[in-house]
Amino acid sequence: MIPLKDTWNARQNYTMLADFYEFTMANGYLQNNMQDKIAYFDMFFRKVPDNGGFAIMVGTEQLIEYIKNLKFDDEDIEYFRSKKIFSEDFLDYLKNFKFTCDVWAMPEGTPIFPGEPMVIVRGPIIQAQLVETMILLTVNHQSLIATKANRIVRAAKGAPVMEFGTRRAHGYHSAIFGARAAYIAGCAGSACTMADRHYEIPAMGTMAHSWIQTFPSEYEAFKAYAEVYPDNCTLLVDTYNVLKSGMPNAIRVFNEVVVKKGYRPKGVRIDSGDIAYLSRKMRKMLDEAGFPDCKIIVSNSLDEYIIQDIINQGAKVDVFGVGERLITSKSEPVFGGVYKLVAIEENGKIIPKIKLSEDVGKITIPGFKQVYRLYSRETGEAIADVITKFHEEIDDTKPYTIFDPVHTWKRKTLTDFKAKKLLVKIFENGKCIYRSPSLEEIRKYCKEQVDTLWDEVKRFENPHKYYVDLSQELWDERQMLLNEYSN
C-alpha cells in the first residue's frame, strides 16, 4: 500500500475542523479553572439507516490519524486572537496543546446497534470536547456508507458489487473514504483510482459511451478497444441498441479479435433499459455464440431494492455496478451519530451524568461503559449485546440473565454462550496503543461478524430488533438518575 500522504494530503492537520462552540466552551472551562476536570464522552447513534436491523462501524483508522496530528500552529492562534473573545491564557493553552486522553472504539467492521457506545473518550474536558466534531464527521460518514453498501452486497446474493459512485460523491474525501467503507462492507472494488492507489481496493471500469461515439461505428470502437485490451475485454453495448447492434457487434469482435489472440471475453455491460429483460436476452445470445463464461455487468441507479427485484424477475446478471445511491446513501443520507457527556470524575470517583428529554429516544445511558456481545457456543450466532458499567465482567462459564431495559419482565437466562468485549482501547494518555488491521483483515472480520447475525435481523423490511440490554447494575444506576432528575 502506498501511503496516502505521499500524493494526497489526507494526514494534514484537521485540528481546526471543529464546531466553534467547542472553542468557546474550552475558553470558558479554562476561565473557570476546569481545564483538568476529567470527563467521559460517548459517541453512539439512535437509529439504523433505512430502518435496517444493524449498522457497521467504520472510520477508526482515520480517527487515529486525526488524533495523532492534533496541534495548533501560529496561524491558528492568530485567528483566535483576531476574534477578540478568547483570553490570552487560552491562546497559550492552545499553543502548548497536547492530547492526553484515553480513547476506546469498536473495531472497524463490527455490526453495531442503536444506543451502544461506538467511541468513548476519557480525559481533560477541553480535550475531550475538542474532538467531538471530527469523531462524528469521520465515523458517521464511513459507517453510513458501509451500512448502505452491505445492504446492497447482501441483495446481490453473491454477485460482485462494484462501487461506481466517485463522480457523485459529496466531495473528494467522501469519494475516497466512501470507497474504503464500501470495500470493507463487501464491495468487490471501486471505480475510484485513488482508492486503488492508496488502499489497494481493486480499480474497476471499462469504457464510456464517448469512446464508442468517437469512432465511425460501434463495431470499430469495439474492435479498437479489443485490440488494446484483448485479455481484459469488456464492452459497453447500450450506446445505440443493445440487442440489434450492441450485442451482435460485441460477439463479432470477440470472435474476430479476442478469441483469435488466444483470450476469452471478460464481459458486456449495459447502463440503461429494462435490466431484467435485456440481461436474459443477452445471456441467450452469448451462450449461443459460445461465450457462456462472458459476464453480464449492469449499472444504472441501482440500490438494494432494485437489485432484489430484478433478481426475483430472473435477471441474468453476473456483476452489479452501483453508484450514486451507494456513495451518498441516497435513501437516508444521514447516519445520526451523536457525542454526549456521560460522566465526570470527582476526586477519582466516576460521577455518572444523564441527559433527559421529552423524546424518550434521546435520553442517554450514563456512566463509563463497556459493550459485550454474547454468542451461542452451539451455532456461533450473536444472541444479544449487553451494555455494562466498565468494571463489570460477564462470566460466560456461568448462567447469565438478560432482560429488556424497557419491558423488564421480558427475561432470558443464557447458559451455553461466549461473551466478547467490543470496545478496545486505542489511545492511552494520548499515545496510540492500537495496531490498525489491514484493509483485507477488516473486510474479512466484517463479513464474519455480519454472518453471525440472525437472518431475521438482516431483513430489509421489518427486521427483527436485535437485543441490546443493560446490565442490572447499569440499569439501576440509570433508573436512579431518571428518578433524581425527573422530580
C-alpha positions in Angstrom: 0.0 0.0 0.0 1.4 3.4 -0.9 0.9 5.9 2.0 -1.9 8.4 1.3 0.2 11.3 2.4 2.7 10.8 -0.5 0.4 12.3 -3.1 -2.8 13.4 -1.4 -2.5 15.1 2.0 -5.1 13.2 3.9 -2.9 13.4 7.0 -3.0 17.1 7.2 -3.8 18.9 10.4 -7.6 18.9 11.0 -7.4 20.3 14.5 -9.4 23.4 13.4 -12.1 21.3 11.8 -14.3 21.7 14.8 -17.5 23.5 15.7 -16.8 27.0 17.0 -18.6 26.3 20.3 -16.0 23.7 21.2 -13.5 26.5 21.4 -15.8 29.0 23.2 -16.6 26.3 25.8 -12.9 25.4 26.1 -12.1 29.0 26.8 -14.9 29.0 29.4 -13.6 25.9 31.0 -10.2 27.4 31.3 -11.5 30.7 32.8 -13.4 28.6 35.4 -10.3 26.5 36.2 -12.0 23.4 34.9 -9.4 22.5 32.2 -8.1 19.5 34.1 -11.6 18.1 35.0 -11.8 14.6 33.7 -14.9 13.9 31.5 -16.3 10.9 29.7 -18.0 11.2 26.3 -19.8 8.6 24.3 -20.3 8.5 20.6 -23.4 6.5 19.7 -26.3 6.5 17.2 -30.0 6.3 17.7 -31.5 4.8 14.6 -30.3 2.4 11.9 -30.5 4.0 8.4 -33.2 2.7 6.0 -35.0 1.1 9.0 -32.4 -1.7 8.9 -31.6 -4.2 11.5 -28.0 -3.1 12.1 -25.2 -0.7 11.1 -21.5 -1.2 10.6 -18.7 0.6 12.4 -16.1 2.1 10.1 -13.7 5.0 10.4 -11.4 4.2 13.3 -8.2 4.3 11.2 -8.9 7.8 10.0 -9.9 8.8 13.6 -6.5 7.6 14.8 -4.6 9.6 12.1 -6.6 12.7 13.1 -5.8 12.4 16.8 -2.2 11.8 16.2 -1.9 15.1 14.4 -3.7 17.4 16.8 -1.9 20.7 17.2 -2.4 24.4 16.8 0.1 26.4 14.7 0.8 30.2 14.9 -1.8 31.0 12.2 -4.4 29.2 14.2 -3.5 31.2 17.4 -3.7 34.4 15.5 -7.1 33.5 14.1 -8.4 33.0 17.6 -6.8 36.3 18.8 -8.5 38.1 15.9 -11.9 37.1 17.2 -11.3 39.2 20.3 -13.3 36.9 22.6 -10.6 34.4 23.7 -8.3 35.0 26.7 -4.5 35.1 26.3 -4.4 32.3 28.8 -6.5 30.2 26.4 -4.3 31.1 23.5 -1.2 30.0 25.5 -3.1 26.8 26.3 -3.6 26.1 22.6 -0.1 27.0 21.7 1.2 24.2 24.1 -1.7 21.9 23.4 -1.1 18.2 23.9 -3.7 15.4 23.7 -3.6 13.2 26.7 -7.0 11.4 26.6 -7.8 7.7 26.7 -9.9 6.6 23.8 -11.8 3.3 23.2 -13.5 2.3 20.0 -15.3 -0.7 18.4 -13.1 -2.4 15.8 -13.9 -1.4 12.2 -16.3 -3.8 10.5 -18.2 -4.5 13.7 -22.1 -4.7 13.4 -23.4 -2.0 15.7 -26.8 -1.1 17.2 -28.6 2.0 18.5 -27.5 3.2 21.9 -24.2 1.4 22.1 -21.0 3.4 22.6 -19.0 3.2 19.4 -16.3 5.5 20.7 -15.5 6.6 24.3 -13.2 9.5 25.1 -11.9 10.0 28.7 -9.7 12.9 29.6 -9.5 16.6 30.4 -12.8 18.1 29.4 -11.3 20.7 27.0 -9.5 18.0 25.0 -12.4 15.5 25.1 -14.8 18.2 23.9 -12.5 19.4 21.2 -12.5 16.1 19.2 -16.3 15.9 19.1 -16.8 17.2 15.5 -14.1 15.1 13.9 -15.1 12.0 15.7 -18.7 12.4 14.4 -17.6 13.6 10.9 -15.3 10.6 10.5 -17.3 7.8 11.9 -20.7 9.0 10.8 -19.7 9.1 7.2 -17.9 5.9 6.8 -20.4 4.0 8.9 -23.2 5.3 6.8 -21.6 4.2 3.5 -20.6 0.8 4.9 -24.1 0.2 6.2 -25.6 1.0 2.8 -23.0 -0.9 0.9 -23.5 -4.0 3.0 -27.3 -3.9 2.3 -26.6 -3.7 -1.5 -24.0 -6.5 -1.3 -26.4 -8.8 0.5 -29.2 -8.0 -2.0 -26.9 -9.1 -4.8 -26.8 -12.7 -3.4 -23.2 -13.4 -4.2 -22.8 -11.5 -7.4 -19.9 -9.0 -7.1 -20.9 -5.4 -6.5 -18.6 -2.6 -7.8 -18.7 0.8 -6.2 -19.2 3.2 -9.1 -20.0 6.5 -7.3 -16.9 8.6 -7.3 -18.3 11.4 -9.5 -21.5 11.6 -7.5 -19.8 11.6 -4.0 -20.1 14.7 -1.8 -16.5 15.8 -2.2 -13.0 14.3 -2.5 -12.9 12.8 0.9 -16.3 11.3 0.5 -15.3 9.6 -2.7 -12.1 8.0 -1.3 -13.2 7.1 2.2 -16.6 6.1 0.8 -14.8 3.6 -1.5 -12.9 2.4 1.5 -16.1 1.9 3.6 -17.9 0.2 0.7 -15.0 -2.3 0.3 -14.9 -3.1 4.0 -18.7 -3.8 3.8 -18.2 -6.3 0.9 -18.0 -4.4 -2.4 -15.6 -6.2 -4.8 -13.9 -3.0 -6.0 -14.3 0.7 -6.9 -14.2 2.9 -9.9 -12.1 5.3 -7.8 -8.5 5.1 -9.0 -7.2 6.9 -5.9 -8.8 4.2 -3.7 -6.8 1.6 -5.5 -3.6 3.8 -5.5 -3.7 4.2 -1.7 -5.8 1.4 -0.3 -5.3 -1.3 -2.9 -9.0 -1.6 -3.5 -9.3 -3.2 -6.9 -10.0 -0.5 -9.5 -12.7 -1.5 -11.9 -14.1 0.1 -15.1 -14.3 -0.4 -18.8 -15.4 2.5 -21.2 -17.8 5.3 -21.5 -20.3 5.9 -24.3 -18.0 8.7 -25.5 -15.4 6.0 -26.6 -18.0 4.4 -28.9 -19.3 7.7 -30.2 -15.8 8.8 -31.1 -15.4 6.1 -33.7 -17.2 6.0 -37.1 -19.1 2.9 -35.9 -19.9 0.8 -32.9 -18.1 -2.1 -34.4 -14.9 -0.1 -35.0 -15.0 1.2 -31.4 -15.3 -2.3 -30.0 -12.6 -3.6 -32.3 -10.1 -0.9 -31.4 -10.7 -1.5 -27.7 -10.3 -5.3 -28.1 -7.0 -4.8 -29.9 -5.7 -2.8 -27.0 -7.1 -5.0 -24.2 -7.7 -8.5 -25.6 -7.0 -10.1 -22.3 -9.5 -7.9 -20.4 -12.2 -7.0 -22.9 -15.5 -5.8 -21.5 -17.7 -3.9 -23.9 -20.5 -1.3 -23.3 -23.3 -2.4 -25.5 -26.1 0.0 -25.0 -24.9 3.2 -26.7 -27.3 2.6 -29.6 -29.4 -0.6 -29.5 -28.5 -3.4 -27.1 -30.0 -6.4 -28.9 -29.8 -5.2 -32.6 -26.4 -3.7 -32.7 -24.5 -3.7 -29.4 -24.6 -7.5 -28.7 -24.1 -8.6 -32.3 -21.1 -6.2 -32.7 -19.6 -7.3 -29.4 -19.9 -11.0 -30.3 -18.4 -10.3 -33.7 -15.4 -8.6 -32.1 -15.0 -11.3 -29.5 -14.6 -13.9 -32.3 -12.5 -11.8 -34.7 -10.1 -10.3 -32.1 -10.3 -11.7 -28.6 -10.5 -15.4 -29.4 -8.1 -15.2 -32.3 -5.5 -13.7 -29.9 -6.0 -16.7 -27.6 -8.2 -15.0 -24.9 -11.7 -15.2 -23.7 -14.0 -12.1 -23.5 -14.5 -10.8 -20.0 -17.9 -9.2 -20.2 -20.5 -6.9 -21.7 -22.1 -4.0 -19.8 -25.4 -2.1 -20.0 -26.2 1.1 -18.2 -29.8 1.6 -19.3 -33.0 -0.1 -20.3 -35.0 -3.0 -18.7 -32.2 -4.8 -17.0 -34.2 -8.0 -16.2 -35.4 -8.4 -19.8 -32.2 -7.3 -21.6 -30.0 -9.5 -19.4 -32.0 -12.6 -20.2 -31.8 -11.9 -23.9 -28.0 -11.1 -23.7 -27.3 -14.3 -21.8 -29.1 -16.3 -24.5 -27.1 -14.6 -27.3 -23.8 -15.1 -25.5 -24.4 -18.7 -24.7 -25.5 -19.4 -28.3 -22.3 -17.7 -29.6 -20.1 -20.0 -27.4 -19.4 -17.5 -24.6 -21.2 -18.8 -21.5 -18.3 -17.6 -19.5 -18.7 -14.0 -20.6 -20.1 -11.9 -17.7 -23.0 -9.5 -17.9 -22.4 -6.3 -15.9 -25.2 -3.9 -15.2 -25.4 -0.4 -13.7 -28.0 2.5 -13.8 -29.0 4.0 -10.5 -29.2 0.7 -8.7 -29.8 0.0 -5.0 -30.7 -3.0 -2.8 -34.4 -2.9 -3.7 -33.9 -2.7 -7.5 -31.3 -5.4 -7.3 -33.5 -7.6 -5.3 -36.4 -7.0 -7.7 -34.5 -7.8 -10.9 -33.0 -10.9 -9.4 -36.5 -12.1 -8.5 -37.6 -11.3 -12.1 -35.0 -13.8 -13.4 -32.3 -11.3 -14.5 -29.1 -12.9 -15.7 -26.6 -10.5 -14.1 -23.1 -11.5 -13.0 -21.9 -8.2 -11.7 -23.6 -5.0 -10.4 -22.1 -1.5 -10.6 -23.7 0.8 -8.0 -23.0 4.5 -7.9 -24.9 7.4 -6.5 -27.3 5.5 -4.3 -24.4 3.8 -2.6 -21.8 6.5 -2.3 -24.3 9.1 -1.0 -26.6 6.6 0.8 -29.3 8.4 -1.1 -32.3 6.8 0.6 -31.1 8.0 4.0 -28.0 10.2 3.8 -27.5 11.0 7.5 -26.1 8.5 10.0 -27.1 10.5 13.1 -24.3 9.6 15.5 -24.1 11.9 18.5 -21.4 12.7 21.1 -22.6 13.1 24.7 -21.1 13.7 28.1 -21.9 10.6 30.2 -19.7 11.1 33.3 -17.1 13.2 35.1 -14.6 12.4 37.8 -14.5 14.0 41.2 -11.6 13.1 43.5 -11.0 9.9 41.4 -14.6 8.8 41.6 -16.7 8.5 38.4 -19.9 10.5 38.7 -22.5 9.4 36.0 -24.3 12.1 34.1 -27.6 11.8 32.2 -29.4 13.9 29.6 -33.2 13.8 29.9 -35.6 14.7 27.1 -39.3 14.5 26.4 -38.3 12.5 23.4 -37.6 9.1 25.2 -35.1 8.1 22.4 -32.8 11.0 23.3 -32.4 10.0 27.0 -28.8 9.0 27.4 -27.2 6.0 29.1 -25.0 7.4 31.9 -21.6 6.3 33.1 -18.3 4.7 31.9 -19.4 1.6 29.9 -18.3 -1.5 28.1 -20.3 -3.4 25.5 -20.4 -7.2 25.4 -21.6 -9.4 22.6 -23.0 -12.7 23.6 -22.7 -15.6 21.1 -24.2 -19.1 21.1 -21.4 -21.6 21.6 -23.5 -24.1 19.6 -24.2 -22.1 16.5 -21.8 -19.1 16.7 -24.7 -16.7 16.2 -24.9 -13.5 18.1 -27.7 -13.7 20.7 -27.7 -10.2 22.2 -25.5 -7.3 23.3 -25.2 -6.1 26.9 -24.1 -2.6 27.8 -22.4 -2.8 31.3 -20.5 -0.5 33.6 -16.9 -0.6 32.5 -15.7 -2.5 35.6 -18.2 -5.3 35.2 -17.2 -8.7 33.9 -19.7 -11.1 32.3 -18.6 -14.6 33.3 -19.6 -16.9 30.4 -18.9 -20.0 32.4 -22.0 -19.3 34.5 -25.6 -18.7 33.6 -26.4 -15.0 32.8 -29.8 -13.3 32.7 -30.6 -10.7 30.1 -33.7 -8.5 30.2 -35.4 -5.8 28.1 -34.4 -2.4 29.5 -37.9 -1.1 28.9 -40.1 -4.1 29.3 -38.1 -5.5 32.2 -40.3 -8.6 32.7 -39.0 -10.0 29.5 -36.1 -12.0 30.7 -34.0 -14.9 29.4 -31.2 -16.8 31.2 -28.3 -17.9 28.9 -26.2 -20.8 29.7 -24.2 -22.1 26.7 -22.7 -18.8 25.4 -19.5 -16.9 24.8 -19.0 -13.2 25.9 -16.8 -10.8 24.0 -15.9 -7.2 24.8 -16.5 -5.0 21.8 -14.7 -1.7 22.9 -10.9 -1.8 22.6 -8.5 0.8 23.8 -6.8 2.7 21.0 -5.2 5.7 22.9 -3.7 5.7 26.4 -2.7 9.1 27.8 -2.8 10.5 24.3 -0.5 7.8 22.9 -1.8 5.4 20.2 -1.5 1.8 21.5 -3.6 0.1 18.8 -2.4 -1.5 15.6 -4.9 -0.9 12.9 -5.6 -4.1 11.0 -5.1 -4.2 7.2 -8.0 -3.4 5.0 -8.3 -7.0 4.0 -8.4 -8.1 7.6 -11.1 -5.5 8.4 -13.1 -6.7 5.4 -12.8 -10.3 6.4 -13.8 -9.5 10.0 -16.8 -7.5 8.8 -18.1 -10.4 6.8 -17.6 -12.9 9.6 -19.4 -10.7 12.1 -22.3 -9.9 9.8 -22.6 -13.7 9.2 -23.1 -14.2 13.0 -26.4 -12.2 12.9 -29.7 -13.9 12.5 -31.2 -13.8 9.1 -34.2 -12.1 10.7 -32.0 -9.2 11.8 -30.7 -8.9 8.2 -34.1 -8.5 6.6 -34.6 -5.3 4.5 -38.3 -5.0 5.6 -39.3 -5.1 9.2 -36.1 -6.7 10.5 -36.1 -8.4 13.9 -35.0 -6.0 16.6 -31.7 -7.3 17.9 -31.5 -7.3 21.7 -29.4 -4.6 23.3 -29.8 -4.8 27.0 -28.3 -3.2 30.1 -26.7 -5.0 32.9 -28.7 -4.9 36.1 -26.1 -2.6 37.8 -26.2 -0.1 34.9 -30.0 -0.3 34.6 -30.3 0.5 38.4 -27.9 3.5 38.1 -29.8 4.9 35.1 -33.1 4.5 36.9 -31.8 6.2 40.0 -30.7 9.2 37.8 -34.0 9.3 36.0 -35.8 9.4 39.3 -33.5 12.1 40.7 -33.7 14.5 37.8 -37.3 14.0 36.8 -38.6 15.1 40.2 
